[in-house]
C-alpha cells in the first residue's frame, strides 16, 4: 500500500498557507513560512518541509500566550537587535535578513541579532538572499538542550546550525550545516512516522545508546564530527548567546539568530573577488575523483540541482499521514 502521494507546488504552497493562517498568522507571514518550507521540499529536505508545518502548528497550539509582534529592541546604522516576541523564526529571521542586507549595502558591513524565536529553518535560504545582494554572509544560532558534547551522554548544546555564503560571478558558494548528527526535524519526523534512528546518533535519558526518536528527544543526540564538531557546536552556542539568548533553553523556545553581512568592496575589488570565487569553485569541482565517485561538488551544488529538477517536475512528494494531518490543521478551530 502506498504511503506517499504527490501535490503540485502551488497546491502544497496553498495548503501550508492555509494551515498557518488557521493558527492565527497573517497572510503575509503565512506566505513567508510556506515559501521557506516548500523550498525545503524542492531541495529534497522533506523533514524540514511539509512535516515541519505540523510542528509549527503543535508549537503554537501548545503555547498558552500568543506571540507578540516582532520589534526592534536597539538599532544603529550598522546593527540591530530584534525581539522576536516568541514569533516563529521563519518570520523573525527573514526580517533580520532583510535588515542586514539593507544595512550591509549602505554601510559596507552589518550585524543583526534576533532573540526569543524558534524554528528558523535553513540558513542557506537566507544566505542565498545575502549573496544575491553581493554580500558575504555568516549566520549562527543556538538551540534548546538537545545534543551531548563529544565524550558525554547528556545534552549541553543545541543542534546549533551555522552557515556561510560567498557571492560569485555565477552561482554563490553556500555552506550550511548543523553541528549534531541528526537535525531536530529529522528526529521529530521519525517519531511522527514510527521510524527508528540510525545507530550511534542518540542516547536515552539514562545515557544509553538508543534508536528510539522518543527516547532521543528526552535524552540527547550525538554531536557531528567528534571533538572537532563538538568544538564548533560550542562556538555556535556562544555566538547565539551574543544575541542575548540564554545559554540554554528548554524545549522549542528562546533561540538566538545572529547574521553578519560584509560587502567585499570594503576590503577589495568586489567584482574581481566574485570572479575569483567562481574560478576557485570551478577548480575545486575539477578535482580528480576517487574510485567510485562520479563528481566533486561544491557545497550547495546538490541542493541547487535538486531544486531545479523538482521545479521542472512541478510536484512534491508527501507522506499520506502528514497530508491528512495538514488538511485537518487547515480547518480553523472554533
N, C-alpha and C positions, 0 to 999 in steps of 0.2 A: 504494500500500500504506500502510495506517495505521501511523503511528509512535508514536501515543499510545493509551492506554486509560484506563479510569476505575476508581477504587476508592471504596467508601463511606468516609465519615470514620472510622467505627470500624475498618474493615479497614486503612486507611492508618496509623492510630494504633497498632494492634496490631503491624503489620509493623515500624514504626520501633522499638517497644519490644523486639521480638524481636531485631532487629539490634543494638541497644545492649547487651542482655544477653548476646548471643553474643560480644561483645568484652570482657565482664567487668564491665559496670556492674550495680549493684544494681537491683532492680525500681523502687525509688523514684527513683533518678537517671535510669533509662531513661524513666520516665514524665515526668519534668521535661523531658528533651530532646525527647521525642515531642510533648508539648503545645506547645512552642515552635515546632517545625518544622511541625507541622500548621497552626498559626496563620499561618505564612508562606504556606503553600499557599492557605488560605482567603482571604487578603488579596491574592492574585494575584502574590505574590513567590516564584514557584516555584523560582528559583535558590537561595533560602535555605531551601527546604523539603526534600522527599524527596531530591533530589540531594546536599544538604549532609550527609545521614546517611551517604552513601558516603564523603565527605571525612573525616568523623569516624572512620569505620572505618579508612580508609587511614592517617590520622594515628596512631591508637592502635597498629595493627599494625606501623607503621614506626618506632615508638619502642621502643628496647630495654628501657628501665626502666619499670615500671608507675608510674602516678600515685600520689602519696601522699595521704592524707586531708587535706581542707581543714582548716586550723587558724587560730585567732585568734592573730595574732602580737603585737598590742598592742590595748588597748581602754580607753576612758574612757566616761563617761556619754553623751558626745555624739559619740563617734568610735570607729572600729575599723579595723584593718588585717588583711586576710585573706591568708594564704599559700596560694595555690591548689594548690601541690604538683604543678603540671602537669596538673591536672584540667581537663576541658573547661569552657569558660566558661559554657555554659548552666546548669551546676550551680553554679559559683562565683558568677556574677553574680546568680543567684536568691537565694543565701544573703546576699549583700551587700545586695540589695534588701529582703529580709525584715528585716535588721538595721537598715537606715537608716529604714525605716518605724517600727519599734518605738521606736528612739531619738528619731526626729523627733517622734513623738506625745508621748513622755514629756518631752522637753526643749525642744521648740519648734523645734529645728533639729539636723541631724546630718550627718556626712560619713563615708562608709565607702570605704576603698580596698582593692582586691584586686590581687595581683600573681601572676606565674607561672601564667598561664592562657592560653587560646586559644579562638577561636570563641565569642564571647559573644552573637552573633545580633542581633536587632532591639532597639535601645534603647527603642523605643516600647512593646515588650512589658512592660518593667519600669516605664516611666513611666505606663502605664495603671494599674498596681497602686499606684504612689505617689500619683497624682491621685485614685484611688478612695478613698484614705485621707484625702483632704482636704489633701494637701501639694503644694507646688510642688517640682518636681524638675529636676535637671540631671545629665546623665551625659556623660562624655567618656572616651575610651580610645585609646591609641596602638596601633599595629600594627607588623608587620615591615616591612622595607625594600622598598617596592613603588612609591612614587609620586614623580615628579620635581617639584621646585618650579617655579613659573612661570618660564619662560625657560631651564630646564635640561632635560637628557635623561637624567640619572642619578637613581636612586631615593635619596631622602633622607628621605621621610616614609612613614608607613603610610597606609592608606586612611582612618584616623582619623575615625571617626564621632563625632557629638555630637548630643545631644537635650535638649529642654526640654519640661516638661509643666506645665500650669496647670489646677487644678480649677475647675469652674464649677457653676452651678445645674442644668445638664443634662449635655451631653457635654463632656468635657475638651478643652482645646486642647493638642495634642501635635505638636511638630515634631522630626523625627528625620532626620538626613541624614548622608551620608558626605562627605568632602572630596576625593574622587577622581572622575574622570569615569566610572569603572566600579567596581563593587564587586569584591572578590576572588572572591566566589562566582559572579558573572556570568562572569568570565574562566575560572574552572575549569570551569563548566558548558559554556561554548562549546568549550573544549578537549576535554571529555569527549564531546561530540556532533559534533565535527568542523566547527564553525561559525566564521565569521570575525567579527572585531571591527569596529565602526564606524570610519570614517575619523577621524583626529585624536584617538584615545583612548589610543595606546600607542607606545612606542619599543622597538626591539630592543636587544640588549646593546651594539651599536655606536653607539646614539643615533639610528638611522634610524627614521622612521615605519613602523609595521607594523600589519597586520590579523590577524596570527597570534597566537592565545592563547598558544601555547608560547613564542614569541619575547617576548611581553609579560611573561610570568612570569619570564623570565630577564633582562628589561630593565627597563622602568618604565611605569606608567600615567601618563597626564596628570592634572594637577590640575583640579578643578572650579572654575569661576568666575574664571579668570585670576589676577591678582595678589591680588584680594580673597580668593578661595578658598585661595590659597597661604598667605596670612597666617592664615586661620582654621585651616588644617591645621597650621601651626606652633604656634599656641596650643594646639590639642588635643594635639599631641605633648608639649608642656611640661606640660599637665595630667596626661597619662598618666604622665609621669615623676614627678609628685608622689606617685604610689603607691609609688615605689621601683623601678619598672620601668626597665630600661636605656633609654638614649637611643634606641637602635635595636636590633632583634633580627634574626637571620637565620632565615628560614622561619617556620613557624606555631608560635611558642613565646614564652614570657616576656612576654606582653602585660599591660598595666595597665588597670584599670577603676575609675573614680572616680565615685561617686554622692553627690550632695548633696540633702538634703531640708529644706524650710523650711515650718513651719506659718504660714500668713498671720496667724494670731491673735497672733503675737509682735510684729507691727507695725501691724495694722489690724483692723477688724471682719471676721472671716473669712467670715461669711455674706454680708455686703454685698459683699465682694470677689468671691465666686463669682457673685453676681448681676450685678455689673458686667462680669465676664469674659463671661458668657453674652450680655449685651446688646451688648457690643462685637463679639463674634463674629457675631451676627446682623446687625449694622450693616455689617460687612465683607462678608458674604455678599450683602447688598442692593445692593452697588456696581453701578452701570450697567456693563453688559458691552460689551466691544469687539466690532467686527464679526466674526462667525464664532465667537464664544464663547457657549456655552449658559449657563454659570453661573460665578460666582465662588465658589470653595470656600475653606474654612479648611483648614489642614494637618490631615491625618488623616481628613477627611471621606470621601475616596475609599476609603481602606483600610477604614474602618468599614462603608461601604455595600457594598463588595465582599464583605466577610466575612459580612455578614448575608445577602446573596444566595446565597453559597456554602453557608452553613449550611442555608438553605431547600431548596437542591437536594440537599444531603446527600452530595455526591460531590466528589472531587478528580481532576484530570487528571494523568497521569504518563506520561513517555516510556517506551516499551517497554524500551529499553536500560537505563534507570535501574531499572525494576521488576525486570527479570531479574537485575541485579546485586544489588539489595536482597534478593531471595529467596535468592540464593546466600550472601550475607553473613549471613542469618538462621540459617543452619545452623552450630551451634557447631563449632569446629575440634577435632580430636583426640578 
